[in-house]
């Protein structure tokens, strides 16, 4: 029996983002597929409607990713095994990049399904591209610890790794904690360590700047509730 493909579809980033972020052939894929694996049904329906307004929403079948229970996601690929192609998408940016979905993709490979990634925006890679930091050797650290002491220890550790490995260190934070993280960075990183802040990417309020820590200490910046990617690069020998 012929199986379907699993398409990995990036969605828009930024509240005011343009559809120009999305490749034209994404419309053709969404036009013909009714099975979706998503983080949130409401935001997924909104994205589909923007991409292809003529799509009959009543025909759509959604499987919601359970981020806390891997076992509950194991049957999501059943339509694909039965010959129906499916789409995996996150709420913003690329699926499985700082977002859930990698376990489902792993299951697709285990079941010999064709996995087809589609190009699209990623705040992580856009930030790295525009940071002026090392794009040949980098590490994505995800979210830093919530506990303040643990967060500070992690910040110092990744600064040390950046220096030892000549590696850009990328991380993110829940938007309402961005200001706390920024304050920890300028207080605990070494003065000549570089910090890139890439906020509200692909929107009218986009902000991207790279400076050394001692320079950031003279800057007043408001990052609260703004999707932001942070990158540091230590230049100490």
Helices and strands as residue ranges (DSSP letters): E 5-8, G 19-21, H 25-32, E 35-38, H 41-51, G 57-59, E 61-64, G 70-73, H 78-81, E 86-89, H 102-110, E 114-117, H 123-131, E 138-143, H 148-165, E 168-172, G 175-177, H 178-188, E 194-199, E 207-212, H 213-216, E 228-233
